[in-house]
């Protein structure tokens, strides 16, 4: 099928590097004589164009995307509450019901004569892309998540930036913690995988790292703090993934699931800090890095991965590929079927080199 016009959508949480993908798609498409349009805020721009001054589609040209590689966020806007197959519609009583809006979405694609879609997002966005591809849309997915938990790609853009910022934050906390003889508990994002916590914790010389893959025992954590003090260390740094949890207990939920909303993790850092204070008598403080890990300019590594992904997505379309996701398989970018893209979550292997390094450095994982 001849391609003349393509669309781009960014879905889910924002991540450093999204704009670099957009720029690469636009420039690569322009070289092939294609027009590119950005859908505002996930798929909402096509479903509810009346919400946006000037309409829900943004014409993207080389001039439009000049200088955006270094910008954080996404010029299109994004949402993690706009799944068109289960769209939350507010009722008069304030409740929400989920409605399948895939049919009007596909009609909108036809109305605007869009020939293909580049869908940029995490596991949820790739699941949506796969479902829409099964309904007839020509789609190439681009994986995005700071959590690095997509199994079909070695790494995702945004992860390196998140780890770099978290490491810098931990570096800064060492000096203030030492000055006051405190234990600093640093909570980081990552959902149900401990990649950010592990990599930033090792790089930032943490004493304890708690990740979802290893349910922790608070007494083991407290004992490590005591050992640090006995060795003459004035302070301790504990890095906690938001999905970390004690042995035999569930996740700490900040906001429960409801129509169109996945449950939000958060709060485990405060719990760990309180337990440390109780068990050791040490003064503790909690720092939640949260959305700071999503914001700001992407690192050089993330820019390059994002640009490679964007260009590869357009090449895939030009080669006649569809219903695939681009993925990094060093040294190349490959295509994997969307059906396989989210089949399993990529969690931290407990026998990985980074884990072995952490153990050789004496880092505690809270194992009883």
SVG drawing of the C-alpha trace seen along z (x, -y; Angstrom):
<svg xmlns="http://www.w3.org/2000/svg" viewBox="-26 -27 61 43">
<polyline fill="none" stroke="black" stroke-width="0.4" points="0.0,0.0 1.3,-3.4 1.9,-5.7 1.3,-9.4 0.3,-10.4 1.2,-9.0 0.3,-9.8 2.3,-9.8 0.9,-9.3 2.6,-9.3 0.8,-7.4 1.3,-6.6 3.7,-8.5 6.1,-10.9 9.8,-10.0 12.9,-11.8 13.5,-11.1 9.9,-11.2 10.5,-14.4 13.7,-12.9 11.6,-10.0 9.0,-12.4 11.8,-14.4 13.3,-11.3 9.9,-10.1 9.1,-13.5 12.5,-13.9 12.6,-10.3 9.1,-10.5 9.8,-13.9 12.7,-12.4 10.3,-9.8 7.7,-12.4 5.2,-11.5 3.2,-14.0 3.3,-13.5 0.6,-14.5 0.8,-14.3 -2.3,-13.2 -2.7,-15.2 -2.7,-13.5 -2.7,-9.9 -5.7,-9.2 -7.9,-12.0 -7.0,-14.3 -8.8,-12.1 -11.6,-11.1 -12.4,-14.6 -10.9,-17.2 -13.3,-19.8 -11.2,-19.9 -8.2,-21.4 -7.9,-24.8 -7.0,-24.2 -8.1,-20.6 -6.7,-17.4 -4.2,-16.8 -0.9,-18.8 0.8,-19.0 4.5,-18.1 7.2,-19.4 11.0,-19.6 10.5,-23.2 8.0,-22.1 10.4,-19.7 13.6,-21.7 15.4,-21.9 13.2,-19.4 15.7,-16.5 16.9,-17.9 13.5,-18.8 11.9,-16.6 8.2,-15.6 6.3,-15.4 5.1,-18.3 2.0,-16.2 1.0,-15.8 0.2,-12.4 -2.2,-10.6 -2.3,-7.3 -6.0,-7.4 -7.2,-7.3 -7.3,-3.6 -9.7,-3.9 -10.8,-0.2 -11.7,-0.9 -12.3,-4.6 -13.5,-6.0 -16.7,-8.0 -17.9,-10.1 -21.6,-9.5 -24.0,-12.0 -23.6,-10.5 -19.8,-11.0 -19.0,-7.4 -17.1,-6.1 -18.0,-3.4 -15.6,-2.0 -16.6,-2.3 -15.0,-0.8 -14.2,-3.8 -12.1,-1.9 -14.7,-2.1 -14.9,-5.9 -11.1,-6.1 -10.7,-3.9 -13.3,-6.0 -11.3,-9.2 -8.2,-7.6 -10.1,-7.0 -11.6,-10.5 -8.2,-12.1 -6.8,-9.7 -4.0,-8.5 -2.2,-5.5 -0.2,-4.4 0.5,-5.1 3.7,-5.2 2.6,-4.5 5.1,-5.5 4.5,-4.1 5.0,-1.5 3.4,1.9 -0.1,0.5 0.4,-1.5 1.8,1.5 -1.2,3.6 -3.5,0.9 -1.4,0.8 -1.7,4.5 -5.5,4.5 -5.9,1.6 -3.7,3.5 -5.9,6.5 -8.8,4.2 -7.1,3.1 -4.8,0.2 -1.3,0.3 0.9,-0.3 4.5,-0.3 5.2,-0.6 8.1,-2.3 8.8,-1.2 9.1,-3.9 9.4,-3.6 11.8,-4.9 11.2,-1.6 13.0,0.5 10.5,3.4 9.7,4.3 11.1,7.7 11.5,7.5 14.0,4.7 17.4,4.6 16.8,1.1 14.2,-1.7 15.0,-5.4 14.3,-7.4 15.8,-4.8 19.4,-6.1 18.2,-9.6 16.1,-8.4 19.0,-6.5 21.4,-9.4 19.2,-11.8 18.5,-9.3 22.3,-8.7 23.0,-12.4 20.3,-12.8 21.8,-10.0 25.3,-11.6 23.9,-14.8 22.1,-13.0 25.4,-11.4 26.8,-14.7 23.6,-15.9 23.1,-12.5 26.7,-12.3 26.5,-15.8 23.5,-14.9 24.3,-11.2 21.0,-10.3 19.7,-7.4 18.3,-8.7 15.6,-6.6 15.3,-7.4 12.1,-6.1 12.3,-5.8 9.9,-4.8 10.0,-1.5 6.6,0.1 7.0,3.8 10.7,3.9 13.8,2.8 15.9,1.6 16.1,-2.1 16.6,-1.3 19.4,1.3 21.3,-0.8 21.1,-4.1 21.7,-2.4 24.9,-0.7 26.1,-3.8 25.3,-6.0 27.1,-3.8 23.9,-2.9 24.1,-0.7 20.7,1.0 18.7,1.5 15.1,2.8 13.6,4.1 10.3,5.9 12.1,9.0 13.4,9.7 10.8,9.3 12.6,7.8 13.0,8.5 13.1,5.2 15.3,6.8 17.9,7.6 17.8,4.0 18.1,2.7 21.1,5.0 22.9,3.6 22.3,0.1 23.8,1.2 26.8,2.7 27.4,-0.6 27.4,-2.5 29.7,0.1 32.2,-0.4 32.4,-4.1 30.1,-5.2 28.2,-8.3 25.2,-7.7 23.5,-5.2 21.6,-5.4 18.7,-3.1 17.3,-3.1 13.8,-1.7 11.9,-0.9 8.2,-1.9 7.3,1.7 9.4,3.1 7.5,5.0 8.1,6.9 8.1,10.7 4.5,12.0 3.0,8.6 1.7,6.9 2.6,3.6 2.1,0.2 -0.7,-1.4 -1.1,-5.2 -4.2,-5.1 -6.4,-2.1 -7.5,-1.0 -10.7,-2.4 -12.2,-2.8 -9.4,-3.9 -6.8,-4.0 -4.2,-1.4 -3.3,-1.3 -0.6,-3.8 2.3,-2.6 3.9,-4.8 4.5,-5.4 6.8,-2.4 9.8,-4.8 8.0,-6.4 7.1,-2.9 10.7,-1.7 12.1,-4.9 9.6,-4.6 10.6,-0.9 14.3,-1.8 13.9,-4.5 11.9,-2.1 14.4,0.7 17.7,-1.2 16.8,-4.5 18.5,-6.3 17.1,-9.6 15.7,-9.0 14.5,-11.1 12.6,-10.1 13.1,-11.6 10.7,-10.6 12.1,-11.4 8.9,-10.6 8.2,-12.5 11.6,-14.2 12.9,-11.0 10.5,-11.6 11.3,-15.3 14.2,-17.2 16.5,-16.8 17.4,-13.3 21.0,-12.0 23.1,-11.6 22.5,-7.8 18.7,-8.2 18.7,-10.8 20.6,-8.4 18.3,-5.4 15.2,-7.5 16.5,-8.8 17.4,-5.3 13.9,-4.0 12.1,-6.8 14.1,-6.4 13.7,-2.6 9.9,-2.9 9.7,-4.8 12.0,-2.3 9.7,0.5 6.7,-1.2 8.7,-1.8 9.6,1.9 6.0,2.9 6.2,4.0 3.1,3.6 2.0,4.8 5.6,4.8 7.6,2.9 11.1,1.7 13.5,3.0 17.2,2.6 19.2,5.7 22.7,4.4 24.3,3.4 21.1,3.2 17.5,2.2 15.2,5.1 11.4,5.6 9.4,7.8 5.7,8.7 3.4,6.5 1.8,9.7 5.0,10.6 6.0,7.1 4.2,7.2 3.9,10.9 6.0,10.8 7.5,8.1 11.3,7.8 12.4,7.9 15.8,7.9 17.5,11.3 18.9,12.1 22.0,13.7 22.8,10.7 26.2,9.2 24.9,6.0 23.3,7.9 26.6,9.9 28.5,6.6 26.2,5.2 26.6,8.2 30.4,8.0 30.3,4.4 28.5,5.4 25.1,3.9 22.2,5.4 18.9,6.4 17.0,7.0 17.1,10.8 16.3,12.6"/>
</svg>
